[in-house]
């Protein structure tokens, strides 16, 4: 008996079938035009995906990368809330549903899901793609303006992935506030660029102000220790390249790395990582250099996160050597974005 396909493979198979009726040249041209539009400033009353061919081309090109990035963010989030899983989910600006697939890959089983988007062609295609997955067949696909007029029904989890960059500043704030009002947990994912990180930090600040606790990637809910304009926090997810990727971008590699920034926050108290690897580890002879975001020593007795009191967020480098024993092996296996030290049992992984 053949083993069932993973959600990732099921999604790729469904996307491959969509391209069967679309000429490769037309698909590539549509993707190139859409990339230009997405890199520009898109007003909230002008959806980029105009018709089915646009939606098919963009889904085939972008959906696998969005899926892997959201999966990576949700995996880190799930580790911080090991005894919790969402009983319901709203995917804001979900388009063809990449984040919906990622939530199901993280927490298996069916649940009430609503995808909100303003582009009817994307919603229609998302509904069609979801038919390939039994757990997603009952997902509701609703056309909704994503902006200041957005309303979200009460739910356990709201995801807002790769959509804030399409909105005005006022609409971004309104969307994050609507998510915070409706949900027990909110996860925001944006491209791993300086601008994407800035949008994530703005969302993070609004969520903390609304009473949320940061679960990932940060080990704290205090202000980010990164100096604005000097650096930005982002991570990478490995994505297998489709034939359409290779046709549009050229090159021979079978994969590429999707860079993304994210924040996951909860109304309830999570158990965030003690620290997190924020750059690719440097492996040298007999030692591993890890750049970490961590929570330092409290400056005074008081409420964490208040100025002058509680744990102090820090950025710094730690060196793990052979004399650290099993921790050295764990450091050699550590990846960009991992919690550090590894959760119990992870230091024995192969």
C-alpha positions as CSV (number, residue, x, y, z in Angstrom):
1,X,0.0,0.0,0.0
2,X,1.3,3.4,-0.9
3,X,1.9,5.8,1.9
4,X,-0.4,8.9,1.9
5,X,1.1,12.0,0.4
6,X,2.3,14.7,2.8
7,X,0.4,18.1,2.7
8,X,3.3,19.6,0.9
9,X,3.3,16.9,-1.8
10,X,-0.5,17.0,-2.0
11,X,-0.3,20.7,-2.6
12,X,2.4,20.4,-5.3
13,X,0.4,17.7,-7.1
14,X,-2.7,19.9,-7.1
15,X,-0.7,22.9,-8.4
16,X,0.9,20.8,-11.1
17,X,-2.5,19.7,-12.4
18,X,-3.6,23.4,-12.6
19,X,-0.8,24.2,-15.0
20,X,-1.7,21.5,-17.4
21,X,-4.1,23.7,-19.4
22,X,-2.0,26.9,-19.2
23,X,0.7,27.4,-21.9
24,X,4.1,27.7,-20.2
25,X,4.9,31.0,-21.9
26,X,1.6,32.5,-20.8
27,X,2.2,31.3,-17.3
28,X,5.8,32.8,-17.2
29,X,4.6,36.1,-18.6
30,X,1.8,36.3,-16.0
31,X,4.2,35.6,-13.2
32,X,6.7,38.2,-14.4
33,X,3.9,40.8,-14.5
34,X,2.6,39.9,-11.1
35,X,6.1,40.0,-9.6
36,X,6.5,43.6,-10.8
37,X,3.1,44.5,-9.4
38,X,3.8,43.0,-6.0
39,X,7.1,44.8,-5.8
40,X,5.3,48.1,-6.3
41,X,2.7,49.8,-4.2
42,X,-0.7,48.2,-4.7
43,X,-3.7,50.2,-3.5
44,X,-6.2,48.3,-1.4
45,X,-9.0,48.7,-3.9
46,X,-7.0,47.1,-6.8
47,X,-6.5,43.3,-6.3
48,X,-3.4,42.2,-8.2
49,X,-4.9,38.8,-9.3
50,X,-7.3,39.9,-12.1
51,X,-8.5,36.5,-13.5
52,X,-8.1,32.8,-13.3
53,X,-4.9,32.7,-15.4
54,X,-3.3,35.3,-13.0
55,X,-4.4,33.2,-10.0
56,X,-3.1,29.9,-11.5
57,X,0.2,31.3,-12.5
58,X,0.8,33.1,-9.2
59,X,-0.4,30.1,-7.1
60,X,2.0,27.8,-9.0
61,X,4.9,30.2,-8.6
62,X,4.3,31.6,-5.1
63,X,2.1,29.2,-3.1
64,X,4.8,26.6,-2.4
65,X,7.2,29.2,-1.0
66,X,4.4,30.9,1.1
67,X,3.4,27.4,2.4
68,X,6.9,26.5,3.5
69,X,7.5,29.9,5.1
70,X,4.3,29.8,7.1
71,X,5.0,26.2,8.0
72,X,8.4,27.2,9.4
73,X,6.8,30.0,11.5
74,X,4.0,27.8,12.7
75,X,6.5,25.0,13.7
76,X,8.3,27.5,16.0
77,X,5.0,28.8,17.3
78,X,3.7,25.2,18.0
79,X,6.9,24.5,20.1
80,X,6.1,27.5,22.3
81,X,2.5,26.3,22.9
82,X,2.9,22.5,23.1
83,X,-0.4,21.8,24.8
84,X,-2.5,24.0,22.5
85,X,-3.9,23.7,19.0
86,X,-6.4,25.9,17.2
87,X,-10.0,24.7,17.2
88,X,-10.8,27.3,14.5
89,X,-8.8,29.4,12.0
90,X,-9.3,32.6,10.0
91,X,-6.8,33.2,7.1
92,X,-6.8,37.0,6.4
93,X,-5.8,37.9,2.9
94,X,-5.4,34.2,2.3
95,X,-5.8,34.2,-1.4
96,X,-5.5,30.7,-2.7
97,X,-5.0,29.4,0.9
98,X,-1.3,28.7,1.4
99,X,-1.5,29.5,5.1
100,X,-4.6,27.3,5.5
101,X,-2.6,24.4,4.1
102,X,0.2,25.2,6.5
103,X,-2.0,25.3,9.6
104,X,-3.4,21.9,8.6
105,X,0.1,20.6,8.1
106,X,1.1,21.8,11.6
107,X,-2.0,20.7,13.5
108,X,-3.6,17.8,11.5
109,X,-7.3,17.2,11.4
110,X,-10.3,19.2,10.3
111,X,-11.4,22.4,11.9
112,X,-13.7,25.3,10.9
113,X,-11.6,27.5,8.6
114,X,-12.5,30.8,6.8
115,X,-10.4,32.3,4.2
116,X,-10.9,36.1,3.6
117,X,-9.7,37.8,0.5
118,X,-10.8,40.5,-1.9
119,X,-9.8,38.7,-5.1
120,X,-12.6,36.4,-6.2
121,X,-10.3,34.6,-8.8
122,X,-7.9,33.7,-5.9
123,X,-10.8,32.5,-3.7
124,X,-12.3,30.4,-6.5
125,X,-8.9,28.8,-7.2
126,X,-8.2,28.2,-3.5
127,X,-11.5,26.4,-3.2
128,X,-10.6,24.2,-6.2
129,X,-7.1,23.4,-4.9
130,X,-8.5,22.6,-1.4
131,X,-10.7,19.9,-2.9
132,X,-7.5,17.8,-3.1
133,X,-7.3,17.6,0.7
134,X,-10.0,16.0,2.8
135,X,-9.5,18.2,5.8
136,X,-9.9,21.4,3.8
137,X,-13.0,20.6,1.7
138,X,-15.3,22.4,4.1
139,X,-13.2,25.5,4.2
140,X,-15.3,28.7,3.6
141,X,-13.9,31.1,1.0
142,X,-15.3,34.6,1.6
143,X,-14.8,37.7,-0.4
144,X,-13.9,40.6,1.9
145,X,-12.2,43.9,1.7
146,X,-8.9,43.6,3.6
147,X,-8.6,47.0,5.3
148,X,-10.2,49.4,7.8
149,X,-13.7,47.8,7.3
150,X,-12.5,44.3,8.0
151,X,-14.5,42.3,10.6
152,X,-13.3,38.9,11.9
153,X,-15.5,36.5,13.7
154,X,-14.2,35.2,17.1
155,X,-11.7,32.4,16.4
156,X,-8.7,30.6,18.0
157,X,-6.1,31.5,15.4
158,X,-5.8,34.3,12.8
159,X,-3.0,34.2,10.2
160,X,-2.0,37.2,8.2
161,X,0.5,36.1,5.7
162,X,2.1,38.1,2.9
163,X,-0.7,40.7,2.8
164,X,0.3,43.7,4.9
165,X,2.7,44.9,2.2
166,X,-0.3,45.5,-0.1
167,X,-2.0,47.8,2.4
168,X,-1.8,51.4,3.4
169,X,-0.4,52.2,6.9
170,X,-3.9,52.8,8.2
171,X,-5.3,49.6,6.8
172,X,-2.4,47.6,8.2
173,X,-3.1,48.8,11.6
174,X,-6.8,48.1,11.3
175,X,-6.2,44.6,10.1
176,X,-3.8,43.8,13.0
177,X,-6.2,45.3,15.5
178,X,-9.1,43.3,14.0
179,X,-7.1,40.1,14.3
180,X,-6.2,41.0,17.9
181,X,-9.8,41.6,18.8
182,X,-11.0,38.3,17.3
183,X,-8.3,35.7,18.1
184,X,-6.6,33.9,20.9
185,X,-3.5,33.7,18.8
186,X,-2.2,35.7,15.8
187,X,0.6,34.9,13.4
188,X,1.8,37.5,11.0
189,X,4.3,36.6,8.2
190,X,5.9,39.0,5.7
191,X,8.8,38.8,3.2
192,X,12.2,38.7,4.9
193,X,13.2,42.1,3.7
194,X,13.9,45.3,5.8
195,X,10.5,46.6,4.8
196,X,8.8,43.3,5.6
197,X,10.5,43.1,9.0
198,X,9.4,46.7,9.7
199,X,5.8,45.7,9.1
200,X,6.2,42.7,11.3
201,X,7.6,44.9,14.1
202,X,4.7,47.3,13.8
203,X,2.3,44.4,14.1
204,X,4.2,43.0,17.0
205,X,4.0,46.3,18.9
206,X,0.3,46.5,18.3
207,X,-0.3,43.0,19.5
208,X,1.8,43.6,22.7
209,X,-0.1,46.8,23.3
210,X,-3.4,44.8,23.0
211,X,-2.2,42.5,25.8
212,X,-0.7,39.6,23.7
213,X,2.4,37.6,24.7
214,X,5.1,37.0,22.1
215,X,5.5,33.2,21.5
216,X,7.9,33.2,18.6
217,X,10.4,34.0,17.3
218,X,11.4,36.3,20.1
219,X,12.2,34.8,23.6
220,X,10.5,37.9,25.2
221,X,7.7,40.4,24.7
222,X,10.0,43.4,25.4
223,X,11.1,45.8,22.6
224,X,13.2,44.2,19.8
225,X,16.9,44.9,20.5
226,X,17.7,45.4,16.8
227,X,18.5,49.0,16.1
228,X,16.1,50.2,13.3
229,X,17.9,50.7,10.0
230,X,21.0,48.7,11.0
231,X,19.7,45.2,10.7
232,X,16.5,43.2,10.5
233,X,15.3,39.9,11.8
234,X,14.4,37.2,9.2
235,X,14.7,33.5,8.6
236,X,14.7,31.1,5.7
237,X,12.7,28.1,4.5
238,X,13.9,25.7,1.9
239,X,11.6,25.4,-1.1
240,X,11.8,22.9,-4.0
241,X,11.7,24.8,-7.3
242,X,9.1,23.8,-9.8
243,X,9.6,23.8,-13.5
244,X,7.8,27.2,-13.6
245,X,10.2,28.6,-11.0
246,X,13.2,27.5,-13.2
247,X,11.5,28.8,-16.4
248,X,10.9,32.3,-14.9
249,X,14.1,32.7,-12.8
250,X,16.5,30.5,-14.7
251,X,19.3,28.6,-13.0
252,X,19.7,24.9,-12.4
253,X,19.3,24.5,-8.6
254,X,16.4,22.3,-7.6
255,X,15.6,24.5,-4.6
256,X,15.7,28.1,-3.3
257,X,15.4,29.7,0.1
258,X,12.4,31.8,0.9
259,X,13.3,34.6,3.3
260,X,10.6,35.6,5.7
261,X,9.9,37.6,8.9
262,X,7.2,36.7,11.3
263,X,5.7,37.1,14.8
264,X,3.4,34.7,16.7
265,X,1.5,36.1,19.7
266,X,-1.1,34.7,22.1
267,X,-3.7,35.9,24.6
268,X,-2.5,33.1,27.0
269,X,1.0,32.6,28.4
270,X,3.3,30.7,26.0
271,X,6.6,29.1,26.7
272,X,8.9,30.8,24.2
273,X,12.4,29.6,23.5
274,X,15.1,30.7,25.9
275,X,17.0,32.1,22.9
276,X,16.8,31.8,19.1
277,X,19.5,31.4,16.4
278,X,19.1,34.6,14.3
279,X,21.8,34.0,11.7
280,X,23.2,31.0,9.9
281,X,25.5,29.2,12.4
282,X,29.3,29.4,11.6
283,X,30.9,26.0,11.9
284,X,34.6,26.0,12.4
285,X,37.2,23.5,13.5
286,X,36.2,22.3,17.0
287,X,33.6,25.1,17.6
288,X,30.3,26.5,16.4
289,X,29.5,30.2,16.6
290,X,25.8,31.0,17.2
291,X,24.3,34.4,16.9
292,X,21.4,34.5,19.4
293,X,18.5,36.7,20.4
294,X,18.1,36.0,24.1
295,X,16.6,37.4,27.4
296,X,19.3,38.6,29.6
297,X,19.5,39.2,33.4
298,X,16.8,41.4,34.9
299,X,17.8,44.9,35.7
300,X,15.5,45.2,38.7
301,X,12.6,43.5,40.4
302,X,9.5,44.3,38.5
303,X,7.2,43.5,35.7
304,X,9.0,42.0,32.6
305,X,8.9,44.4,29.7
306,X,8.5,47.6,31.7
307,X,11.3,50.2,31.2
308,X,14.1,49.5,33.6
309,X,12.7,46.3,35.0
310,X,12.4,42.7,34.1
311,X,14.4,40.7,31.6
312,X,16.5,42.6,29.1
313,X,16.5,41.4,25.5
314,X,20.0,41.0,24.1
315,X,21.7,40.1,20.8
316,X,25.0,38.4,21.0
317,X,27.2,35.5,20.0
318,X,28.0,32.4,21.9
319,X,30.7,29.8,21.1
320,X,30.0,26.1,21.6
321,X,33.1,23.9,21.6
322,X,33.8,20.2,21.9
323,X,34.2,20.4,25.6
324,X,30.4,21.1,25.8
325,X,29.8,17.5,24.9
326,X,26.3,16.7,23.5
327,X,25.6,20.4,23.2
328,X,28.4,20.7,20.7
329,X,26.8,18.1,18.4
330,X,23.5,19.9,18.8
331,X,25.2,23.2,17.8
332,X,26.6,21.6,14.7
333,X,23.1,20.4,13.8
334,X,21.5,23.8,14.7
335,X,19.9,25.8,11.9
336,X,19.0,29.4,11.4
337,X,15.8,30.0,13.3
338,X,16.1,27.2,15.8
339,X,15.5,27.6,19.5
340,X,18.6,27.4,21.7
341,X,19.4,25.4,23.7
342,X,17.5,22.7,21.8
343,X,14.4,21.3,23.5
344,X,14.9,18.2,25.6
345,X,15.7,15.3,23.4
346,X,16.7,17.4,20.3
347,X,20.4,17.2,21.3
348,X,20.3,13.5,20.6
349,X,19.0,13.8,17.1
350,X,20.9,12.3,14.2
